[in-house]
Amino acid sequence: MIKKLLFTLLTLICSAIVFSQSPKRGIAYGNNSTADLQALKPGISWWYNWGSLPENDVNANYASLGLEYVPMAWGKVNDGDVQAFIDRIKPGAKYLLAFNEPNFTDGARLTPQEAVNAWKNVEKIAAAKNLEIVSASPAYNGPNNYGGYSDPVAWHNQFFLLCPDCKVDYIAFHTYDNTAGAVIGVTGLLKNFNRPVWVTEFANRVIQSETDKINFMKTIVSSFENDPDIYRYSWFTGRVPSDWTDMLEGQLLSPASGVLKPIGTAYINESYTSKKMSVPGRITANKHYRRKGTGLQNTTDSGTGQNVCFINNGDWNEFMLNVADAGVYNLTFRVASPTNTGKFDILVNNVAVKTDETFPPTGDWQTYADKVVNGITLPKGEVYLKIKFKSNDMNFNYIDAVVSNLGVNDHQKENGSFTIYPNPVKTQSTLHIKSHITEPLTIKIVDMKGDICFSSDDYFTNEDIKIGDKLAPGVYIVNVSYGNIKKSIKIIKN
């Protein structure tokens, strides 16, 4: 029993993802070094350099750096270059940034129509690596614009008018407004597209004292961290040319590699935890850290003041938690739905742990009921809990998280689980291998004749892997292997 208990504790510790940085905060920075990124690492979780690969010594050291690199398709990718672009993408990539400042003559130089024409290759690259897509990043400008678009909102409006079905998961733009209030204000205009906002460059072009520049930055960072519609943001930049006098005090790094300036220290140390909630305890829905869609309305239920509302299929809420002790928890969801059956998935640190949880209609928007979900494993420390809604017209008020009495043996059985849902498959299905460590995974899908229909070693355990679109109608065996483990499961594609 003692050996089993020790094994369980080690499993929980190894499965924990340690977040010592804001998951939103990054930097737009090219021509950097490993030392530069190590100095910034305590306060940022990601960076990009407007390219498809890390550069300099960072490219060789990337796997051990512990910072996420986000590749960008800076301009349109020609048909003959798509596969080479795919091959350059680093393992573990999650997102693809699209066209840089398309409405600038020194940017990607793409009108909305030209961007739509080029979008198919962006989607091909993303599909090949299971990446979410961040939109093109237009910015406000004056006469120096391309295609007559000086307003990023107008550029995006036209893009979606021309291509409402283009896959775009996040809305990006750049802002260099002079004051913090202006930056926050124009960023808010991007919320009309009903997607999380990703501010891929922000700063100002004003000659200021070091103190004034720091205060400008800190005001914006505080706003972005507390705004659930801001998914990520990145300051521009680490260093600038010496003749950029209006931005010299905004450089995060000193001339010496790996040495922060005072504004760099302020940037990485600015707090991001004001919405963190303790577990065991109540997770109030109106305190979400990030979201897609949804809104808030007043409620008299349970003293929370506001519930999450305006929920549609595909929306989600993400919560920042401080889990006192690693273990298995039971979650009681406070939910309401007038006429529809409610449905949602639960993700922990962006890994699906429960899918298609349902509850019956409650009869009214403010008639709440409890939906209990048992057996949720949480690591100790900072944890991100995401609820993905899979039905329309429901309300969500809070989650009560308590320690479960799930036994050690039950917890051990959960590791190594192999699921494909839904099965049978209509259009899309998700494969997931739960493991106490994340490691490379090989997938081979064969038909009933034994012919290989799909094969890849680009994926990992503890990852949601889309496979349904890779198959024609029929019956298949999905074979996976990782470490010394091999598993198989039959699926049907209708």
C-alpha positions as CSV (number, residue, x, y, z in Angstrom):
1,M,0.0,0.0,0.0
2,I,2.8,2.4,0.9
3,K,4.5,1.7,-2.5
4,K,1.2,2.3,-4.3
5,L,0.7,5.6,-2.4
6,L,4.2,6.8,-3.2
7,F,3.7,5.9,-6.9
8,T,0.5,7.9,-7.0
9,L,2.1,10.9,-5.4
10,L,5.0,10.8,-7.8
11,T,2.5,10.5,-10.7
12,L,0.6,13.6,-9.6
13,I,3.8,15.6,-9.2
14,C,5.2,14.5,-12.6
15,S,1.9,15.3,-14.3
16,A,1.8,18.9,-12.9
17,I,2.5,21.7,-15.4
18,V,4.3,24.4,-13.6
19,F,3.3,27.9,-14.5
20,S,5.7,30.5,-13.1
21,Q,4.7,33.0,-15.8
22,S,1.6,34.7,-17.0
23,P,0.1,32.5,-19.7
24,K,-1.0,35.6,-21.6
25,R,2.3,37.6,-21.5
26,G,4.9,37.4,-24.3
27,I,7.3,39.4,-26.4
28,A,7.5,40.3,-30.1
29,Y,11.3,40.1,-30.5
30,G,13.7,39.1,-33.3
31,N,17.4,38.6,-33.4
32,N,17.4,37.4,-29.8
33,S,19.7,35.1,-27.8
34,T,19.2,32.3,-25.4
35,A,20.5,34.5,-22.6
36,D,17.9,37.2,-23.5
37,L,15.0,34.7,-23.3
38,Q,16.3,33.2,-20.1
39,A,16.3,36.7,-18.6
40,L,12.7,37.2,-19.7
41,K,11.5,33.7,-18.9
42,P,10.4,34.4,-15.3
43,G,7.6,36.6,-16.5
44,I,6.6,35.5,-20.0
45,S,5.4,32.2,-21.4
46,W,5.8,32.7,-25.1
47,W,7.4,34.7,-27.9
48,Y,7.6,35.1,-31.6
49,N,10.1,36.7,-34.1
50,W,7.9,37.2,-37.2
51,G,9.4,34.0,-38.7
52,S,8.8,30.2,-38.8
53,L,11.8,29.2,-36.7
54,P,13.7,30.4,-33.6
55,E,16.9,32.1,-34.6
56,N,20.6,32.3,-33.6
57,D,21.6,30.0,-30.7
58,V,17.9,29.8,-29.6
59,N,17.1,27.4,-32.4
60,A,19.5,24.8,-31.2
61,N,18.5,25.3,-27.5
62,Y,14.8,25.6,-28.0
63,A,13.8,22.2,-26.6
64,S,15.4,23.0,-23.2
65,L,14.4,26.6,-23.0
66,G,10.9,26.1,-21.5
67,L,9.3,29.0,-23.5
68,E,6.7,28.5,-26.2
69,Y,7.7,29.7,-29.7
70,V,4.8,30.7,-31.9
71,P,5.5,30.5,-35.7
72,M,4.2,33.1,-38.1
73,A,3.3,33.1,-41.8
74,W,4.5,36.7,-42.2
75,G,3.2,37.0,-45.8
76,K,1.3,34.7,-48.1
77,V,2.8,31.2,-48.5
78,N,3.0,30.0,-52.1
79,D,1.6,26.6,-52.9
80,G,5.1,25.2,-53.5
81,D,6.3,26.4,-50.1
82,V,3.6,24.9,-47.9
83,Q,5.3,21.6,-47.2
84,A,8.6,23.2,-46.4
85,F,6.8,25.6,-44.0
86,I,5.1,22.6,-42.3
87,D,8.4,20.8,-41.9
88,R,10.0,23.8,-40.1
89,I,7.4,23.9,-37.4
90,K,8.8,22.9,-34.0
91,P,7.2,19.9,-32.2
92,G,4.6,21.0,-29.6
93,A,3.6,24.1,-31.5
94,K,0.0,25.1,-30.7
95,Y,-0.7,28.2,-32.8
96,L,0.0,29.8,-36.1
97,L,0.2,33.6,-36.5
98,A,-0.9,34.9,-39.8
99,F,0.1,37.9,-42.0
100,N,2.0,40.7,-40.4
101,E,0.6,44.2,-40.8
102,P,-1.1,43.5,-44.1
103,N,-2.3,47.1,-44.4
104,F,1.2,48.6,-44.3
105,T,3.3,49.2,-47.4
106,D,6.3,47.8,-45.5
107,G,4.2,44.9,-44.1
108,A,2.7,41.8,-45.7
109,R,0.9,44.1,-48.3
110,L,-2.4,42.2,-48.5
111,T,-5.8,43.6,-49.0
112,P,-8.6,41.6,-47.3
113,Q,-9.4,40.0,-50.6
114,E,-5.7,39.1,-51.2
115,A,-5.6,37.7,-47.7
116,V,-8.7,35.6,-48.3
117,N,-7.1,34.2,-51.5
118,A,-4.0,33.2,-49.6
119,W,-5.8,31.8,-46.5
120,K,-6.2,28.3,-47.9
121,N,-2.5,27.7,-47.4
122,V,-2.6,29.1,-43.9
123,E,-5.3,26.5,-43.1
124,K,-3.3,23.7,-44.8
125,I,-0.3,24.5,-42.6
126,A,-2.4,24.7,-39.4
127,A,-4.3,21.4,-40.2
128,A,-1.0,19.5,-40.8
129,K,0.2,20.4,-37.3
130,N,-3.2,20.6,-35.5
131,L,-2.6,24.4,-34.9
132,E,-5.1,27.0,-34.0
133,I,-5.0,30.1,-36.3
134,V,-4.4,33.7,-35.2
135,S,-5.7,36.2,-37.7
136,A,-3.6,38.7,-39.7
137,S,-2.5,41.6,-37.5
138,P,-3.4,45.0,-39.2
139,A,-2.8,48.2,-37.3
140,Y,-3.9,51.8,-37.4
141,N,-1.9,54.0,-39.8
142,G,-2.2,57.0,-42.0
143,P,-1.3,57.7,-45.6
144,N,1.4,54.9,-45.5
145,N,-1.2,52.2,-45.9
146,Y,-1.6,49.4,-48.4
147,G,-4.9,48.9,-50.2
148,G,-6.6,51.9,-48.7
149,Y,-7.1,50.4,-45.3
150,S,-5.8,52.5,-42.4
151,D,-8.3,51.0,-39.8
152,P,-7.6,47.4,-38.6
153,V,-11.3,46.9,-37.7
154,A,-12.3,47.9,-41.2
155,W,-9.7,45.4,-42.6
156,H,-11.0,42.6,-40.4
157,N,-14.7,43.5,-41.3
158,Q,-14.0,43.2,-45.0
159,F,-12.0,39.9,-44.5
160,F,-14.9,38.2,-42.7
161,L,-17.4,39.6,-45.1
162,L,-15.5,38.0,-48.0
163,C,-14.8,34.8,-46.1
164,P,-17.2,34.1,-43.2
165,D,-16.1,30.5,-43.0
166,C,-12.3,31.0,-43.0
167,K,-10.9,29.3,-39.9
168,V,-9.8,32.1,-37.5
169,D,-9.5,31.2,-33.8
170,Y,-8.1,34.4,-32.5
171,I,-8.2,38.1,-33.6
172,A,-4.8,39.9,-33.7
173,F,-3.8,43.4,-34.2
174,H,-1.0,45.9,-33.3
175,T,-1.3,49.2,-31.5
176,Y,1.1,52.0,-30.9
177,D,-1.4,54.6,-29.6
178,N,0.3,57.2,-27.4
179,T,-1.6,56.7,-24.1
180,A,-2.5,53.6,-22.1
181,G,-6.2,54.6,-22.2
182,A,-6.1,54.8,-26.0
183,V,-4.4,51.4,-26.3
184,I,-7.0,49.8,-24.1
185,G,-9.8,51.5,-25.9
186,V,-8.9,50.6,-29.5
187,T,-8.2,47.0,-28.3
188,G,-11.8,46.8,-27.1
189,L,-13.0,47.4,-30.7
190,L,-11.6,44.0,-31.7
191,K,-14.0,42.2,-29.4
192,N,-16.9,42.6,-31.9
193,F,-15.5,39.6,-33.9
194,N,-16.6,37.2,-31.1
195,R,-13.1,35.6,-30.8
196,P,-10.5,36.0,-28.1
197,V,-8.1,38.9,-28.8
198,W,-4.4,38.4,-29.3
199,V,-2.5,41.7,-29.2
200,T,0.7,40.7,-31.0
201,E,2.4,44.1,-30.7
202,F,1.8,47.0,-28.3
203,A,4.0,49.9,-27.2
204,N,3.9,53.7,-27.9
205,R,5.9,56.0,-30.1
206,V,6.5,58.8,-27.6
207,I,9.7,60.2,-26.2
208,Q,9.2,59.7,-22.5
209,S,11.2,59.2,-19.3
210,E,11.9,55.7,-18.2
211,T,9.4,56.1,-15.4
212,D,6.6,57.3,-17.7
213,K,7.2,54.5,-20.1
214,I,7.1,51.9,-17.3
215,N,3.8,53.4,-16.0
216,F,2.3,53.3,-19.5
217,M,3.3,49.6,-19.9
218,K,2.1,48.6,-16.4
219,T,-1.3,50.2,-16.8
220,I,-1.9,48.2,-20.0
221,V,-0.6,44.9,-18.7
222,S,-2.9,45.2,-15.6
223,S,-5.9,45.8,-17.9
224,F,-5.0,42.9,-20.3
225,E,-4.5,40.5,-17.4
226,N,-7.9,41.3,-15.9
227,D,-9.8,41.3,-19.2
228,P,-11.0,37.8,-20.1
229,D,-11.4,38.7,-23.7
230,I,-7.6,39.2,-24.0
231,Y,-6.1,35.8,-24.8
232,R,-2.5,36.8,-25.1
233,Y,-0.4,40.0,-25.6
234,S,3.2,40.9,-26.5
235,W,5.2,44.0,-25.8
236,F,7.4,45.4,-28.7
237,T,10.3,44.7,-28.1
238,G,13.6,43.6,-26.6
239,R,15.9,46.1,-28.4
240,V,15.4,48.8,-31.1
241,P,17.9,50.7,-33.3
242,S,19.6,53.6,-31.7
243,D,17.9,56.1,-33.9
244,W,14.4,55.1,-32.7
245,T,14.4,57.8,-30.1
246,D,10.7,57.5,-29.3
247,M,11.1,53.8,-28.3
248,L,14.5,53.7,-26.6
249,E,13.1,53.7,-23.1
250,G,10.8,50.9,-24.1
251,Q,13.5,48.4,-24.8
252,L,13.2,45.5,-22.3
253,L,16.9,44.5,-22.6
254,S,20.2,46.3,-22.2
255,P,22.9,46.1,-24.9
256,A,24.5,43.2,-23.1
257,S,22.9,39.9,-23.8
258,G,20.6,38.6,-21.1
259,V,20.5,41.8,-19.0
260,L,17.2,43.4,-18.3
261,K,16.6,47.2,-18.2
262,P,14.2,48.5,-15.5
263,I,11.2,48.3,-17.8
264,G,12.1,44.7,-18.6
265,T,12.1,43.9,-14.9
266,A,8.8,45.7,-14.4
267,Y,7.3,43.8,-17.4
268,I,8.2,40.3,-16.1
269,N,7.2,41.1,-12.5
270,E,3.8,42.7,-13.1
271,S,1.2,40.6,-11.3
272,Y,-1.2,38.3,-13.3
273,T,-2.9,36.5,-10.4
274,S,-5.8,38.7,-9.3
275,K,-8.3,36.2,-10.6
276,K,-6.7,33.2,-9.0
277,M,-9.1,31.1,-6.9
278,S,-8.3,28.5,-4.2
279,V,-9.2,24.8,-4.5
280,P,-10.8,23.1,-2.5
281,G,-13.4,25.9,-2.6
282,R,-15.8,27.7,-4.9
283,I,-14.9,28.7,-8.4
284,T,-17.2,31.5,-9.3
285,A,-18.0,31.6,-13.0
286,N,-17.9,35.4,-13.3
287,K,-14.2,35.4,-12.3
288,H,-13.0,33.7,-15.5
289,Y,-9.4,34.5,-16.6
290,R,-10.0,34.0,-20.3
291,R,-13.0,33.3,-22.4
292,K,-14.4,32.8,-25.9
293,G,-17.9,34.3,-26.3
294,T,-20.3,34.2,-23.3
295,G,-21.4,37.2,-21.2
296,L,-22.5,38.1,-17.7
297,Q,-25.9,38.9,-16.2
298,N,-27.2,39.6,-12.7
299,T,-28.4,36.6,-10.6
300,T,-29.8,36.1,-7.1
301,D,-28.7,32.5,-7.0
302,S,-26.2,31.6,-4.3
303,G,-24.9,35.1,-3.7
304,T,-22.4,35.2,-6.7
305,G,-24.0,38.4,-8.0
306,Q,-23.5,37.5,-11.7
307,N,-23.7,34.3,-13.7
308,V,-22.2,33.5,-17.1
309,C,-24.8,33.7,-19.9
310,F,-25.2,34.1,-23.7
311,I,-23.5,30.7,-24.1
312,N,-23.3,29.1,-27.5
313,N,-21.8,25.8,-28.7
314,G,-18.0,26.3,-29.0
315,D,-17.7,29.0,-26.3
316,W,-15.5,28.4,-23.3
317,N,-14.5,29.8,-20.0
318,E,-11.0,29.3,-18.4
319,F,-10.2,29.7,-14.7
320,M,-7.0,30.2,-12.9
321,L,-6.7,28.0,-9.8
322,N,-4.4,27.6,-6.8
323,V,-4.8,23.9,-5.9
324,A,-3.7,23.3,-2.3
325,D,-2.9,19.6,-2.8
326,A,-2.6,17.3,-5.8
327,G,-5.3,14.8,-5.8
328,V,-8.7,13.7,-7.2
329,Y,-11.6,16.2,-6.9
330,N,-15.3,16.1,-7.3
331,L,-16.7,19.2,-9.1
332,T,-20.3,20.4,-8.6
333,F,-21.5,22.7,-11.4
334,R,-24.3,25.1,-10.8
335,V,-26.1,25.3,-14.1
336,A,-29.4,26.3,-15.7
337,S,-31.0,25.7,-19.1
338,P,-34.7,26.6,-20.0
339,T,-35.3,23.9,-22.6
340,N,-32.1,22.4,-24.0
341,T,-30.0,19.6,-22.6
342,G,-26.7,21.2,-21.4
343,K,-23.4,19.7,-22.5
344,F,-19.8,20.6,-21.8
345,D,-16.2,19.3,-21.7
346,I,-13.7,19.8,-18.9
347,L,-10.0,20.5,-19.6
348,V,-7.2,20.7,-17.0
349,N,-4.1,22.6,-18.3
350,N,-5.6,22.4,-21.7
351,V,-5.9,18.6,-21.6
352,A,-9.4,17.1,-21.9
353,V,-10.2,15.1,-18.8
354,K,-14.0,14.7,-19.2
355,T,-16.1,15.0,-22.3
356,D,-19.8,15.3,-23.1
357,E,-21.0,15.9,-19.6
358,T,-24.7,16.6,-19.7
359,F,-27.6,17.8,-17.6
360,P,-31.3,18.0,-18.3
361,P,-33.3,21.2,-18.9
362,T,-34.1,23.1,-15.6
363,G,-37.1,25.0,-17.0
364,D,-35.9,28.6,-16.8
365,W,-32.7,30.7,-17.2
366,Q,-32.6,31.4,-13.4
367,T,-33.8,28.0,-12.2
368,Y,-30.5,26.3,-11.2
369,A,-29.5,22.7,-10.6
370,D,-26.4,20.9,-9.5
371,K,-24.4,18.8,-12.0
372,V,-21.8,16.6,-10.2
373,V,-18.7,15.4,-12.1
374,N,-16.5,13.1,-10.1
375,G,-12.9,12.0,-10.5
376,I,-11.1,15.1,-11.8
377,T,-7.4,14.8,-11.1
378,L,-5.7,18.2,-10.3
379,P,-2.0,18.8,-9.8
380,K,-0.8,21.0,-7.0
381,G,-0.2,24.7,-7.5
382,E,-1.2,26.9,-10.4
383,V,-3.8,25.1,-12.6
384,Y,-5.9,26.2,-15.5
385,L,-9.4,24.8,-15.7
386,K,-11.3,25.3,-18.9
387,I,-15.0,24.5,-19.5
388,K,-15.8,24.1,-23.2
389,F,-19.6,24.5,-23.8
390,K,-21.1,22.1,-26.4
391,S,-24.7,23.4,-26.3
392,N,-26.6,26.6,-26.7
393,D,-28.8,28.6,-24.3
394,M,-27.5,27.6,-20.8
395,N,-26.3,29.6,-17.8
396,F,-23.4,28.8,-15.5
397,N,-23.0,30.2,-12.0
398,Y,-20.2,28.4,-10.2
399,I,-18.2,25.2,-9.5
400,D,-17.7,23.8,-6.0
401,A,-14.5,21.7,-5.9
402,V,-14.0,19.2,-3.0
403,V,-11.5,16.4,-2.5
404,S,-12.8,13.1,-3.7
405,N,-12.5,9.8,-1.8
406,L,-11.5,8.1,-5.0
407,G,-9.0,5.4,-4.1
408,V,-5.4,5.0,-5.2
409,N,-6.1,2.1,-7.5
410,D,-8.8,4.0,-9.3
411,H,-6.5,6.9,-9.9
412,Q,-3.9,4.5,-11.4
413,K,-6.4,3.1,-13.8
414,E,-7.1,6.5,-15.2
415,N,-3.5,6.9,-16.4
416,G,-3.0,5.2,-19.8
417,S,-6.7,5.6,-20.8
418,F,-7.2,5.6,-24.6
419,T,-10.3,7.4,-25.9
420,I,-11.7,8.4,-29.2
421,Y,-14.9,10.5,-29.2
422,P,-17.3,10.5,-30.7
423,N,-17.2,7.0,-32.1
424,P,-18.8,6.3,-34.5
425,V,-17.4,9.3,-36.3
426,K,-19.6,11.6,-38.5
427,T,-17.1,14.3,-39.5
428,Q,-14.5,14.8,-36.8
429,S,-13.3,12.8,-33.8
430,T,-10.7,13.4,-31.1
431,L,-8.1,10.8,-30.0
432,H,-6.6,11.2,-26.5
433,I,-4.1,9.2,-24.5
434,K,-3.9,10.1,-20.9
435,S,-0.4,9.5,-19.4
436,H,1.4,10.7,-16.2
437,I,4.1,12.2,-18.5
438,T,3.8,13.8,-21.9
439,E,5.8,11.9,-24.5
440,P,6.0,11.3,-28.3
441,L,3.2,9.2,-29.7
442,T,3.1,7.2,-33.0
443,I,-0.3,6.7,-34.7
444,K,-1.2,4.3,-37.4
445,I,-4.7,3.9,-38.7
446,V,-5.4,0.8,-40.9
447,D,-8.5,-0.3,-42.7
448,M,-10.0,-3.8,-42.8
449,K,-7.7,-4.8,-45.6
450,G,-4.7,-3.9,-43.5
451,D,-3.8,-0.9,-45.6
452,I,-2.3,2.1,-43.7
453,C,-4.6,5.1,-44.2
454,F,-2.8,7.5,-41.9
455,S,0.5,7.4,-40.1
456,S,2.2,10.1,-38.0
457,D,4.7,10.5,-35.2
458,D,4.1,14.3,-34.8
459,Y,1.8,14.0,-31.7
460,F,2.1,13.5,-28.0
461,T,0.3,11.8,-25.1
462,N,-2.1,14.1,-23.1
463,E,-2.9,16.0,-26.4
464,D,-6.3,16.2,-28.2
465,I,-5.6,14.8,-31.7
466,K,-8.2,15.4,-34.5
467,I,-8.4,12.3,-36.7
468,G,-11.9,12.2,-38.2
469,D,-11.2,14.3,-41.2
470,K,-8.3,12.1,-42.3
471,L,-10.6,9.1,-43.0
472,A,-13.2,8.1,-45.6
473,P,-16.3,6.2,-44.5
474,G,-15.5,2.8,-43.3
475,V,-14.2,0.6,-40.3
476,Y,-10.6,1.1,-39.0
477,I,-8.2,0.1,-36.3
478,V,-6.3,2.9,-34.7
479,N,-2.9,1.7,-33.3
480,V,-0.9,3.9,-31.0
481,S,2.5,3.4,-29.4
482,Y,4.4,5.5,-26.9
483,G,7.4,4.4,-24.7
484,N,7.0,0.6,-24.3
485,I,3.2,0.8,-24.6
486,K,1.0,-0.2,-27.5
487,K,-2.8,0.2,-27.7
488,S,-5.5,-0.4,-30.4
489,I,-9.1,0.6,-30.8
490,K,-11.7,0.1,-33.5
491,I,-13.6,3.1,-34.9
492,I,-16.3,3.5,-37.5
493,K,-16.5,6.5,-39.8
494,N,-20.1,7.0,-41.1
